[in-house]
Amino acid sequence: MTGLEIAWGAVGQDASRLQGHSEDYEAAVQRLKERGDGASAWGDVGLIGMFASAYAECSRLGVEALSGLSEVIGGTGDGLRAAARNASEADAASMYGTT
């Protein structure tokens, strides 16, 4: 014993929670996408039009950046789930002498 123990059952449960967080996050980003860039409300008049165009581009890039985070959250959950499964299988194999 090293004093460092991992509760693999809890890791598996937390992996499932991360998947739920990933889905919630993606739903929130989807609502931002559906909302649009927000710049059309200002119209296209002179200087405001130039600002609205820049604002729309920033909004689009921000939503694109946020979209990738839900994949990272979900991927982390998948990795934790795989680690918990692999550890459980290794424990079972070492207990019963199977490989």
URGI-V78331 format. One record per backbone hydrogen bond with DSSP energy under -0.5 kcal/mol. CO is the residue of the C=O (numbers start at 1). NH is the residue of the N-H. E is the energy in kcal/mol with one decimal. If there is no record, write none. Layout:
# URGI-V78331
co = <CO,CO>
nh = <NH,NH>
e = <E,E>
This chain:
# URGI-V78331
co = <3,6,7,8,9,10,11,12,13,14,15,16,17,18,19,20,21,22,23,24,25,26,27,28,29,30,31,32,33,38,39,40,44,45,45,46,46,47,48,49,50,51,52,53,54,55,56,57,58,59,60,61,62,63,64,65,66,66,67,67,68,69,70,71,72,73,74,75,76,77,78,79,80,81,82,83,84,85,86,87,88,89,90,91,92,93,93>
nh = <5,8,11,12,13,14,15,16,17,18,19,20,21,22,23,24,25,26,27,28,29,30,31,32,33,34,35,36,36,41,42,43,46,48,49,49,50,51,52,53,54,55,56,57,58,59,60,61,62,63,64,65,66,67,68,69,69,70,70,71,72,73,74,75,76,77,78,79,80,81,82,83,84,85,86,87,88,89,90,91,92,93,94,95,96,97,98>
e = <-0.7,-1.4,-2.0,-2.3,-1.9,-2.6,-2.2,-1.6,-1.9,-2.3,-1.7,-1.7,-2.4,-2.6,-2.1,-2.4,-2.8,-2.5,-2.1,-2.0,-2.3,-2.4,-1.8,-1.6,-2.3,-2.4,-1.6,-0.9,-0.8,-0.5,-1.7,-0.9,-0.6,-1.4,-0.8,-0.5,-1.2,-2.2,-3.1,-2.0,-1.9,-2.8,-2.5,-1.9,-2.3,-2.6,-2.4,-2.5,-2.4,-2.3,-2.1,-2.3,-2.3,-1.9,-1.1,-0.6,-0.7,-0.8,-0.6,-0.7,-1.6,-2.7,-2.4,-2.7,-2.3,-1.9,-2.3,-2.4,-2.5,-2.4,-2.3,-2.4,-2.5,-2.3,-2.9,-2.5,-2.2,-2.5,-2.5,-2.5,-2.4,-2.5,-2.3,-2.0,-1.9,-0.9,-1.3>
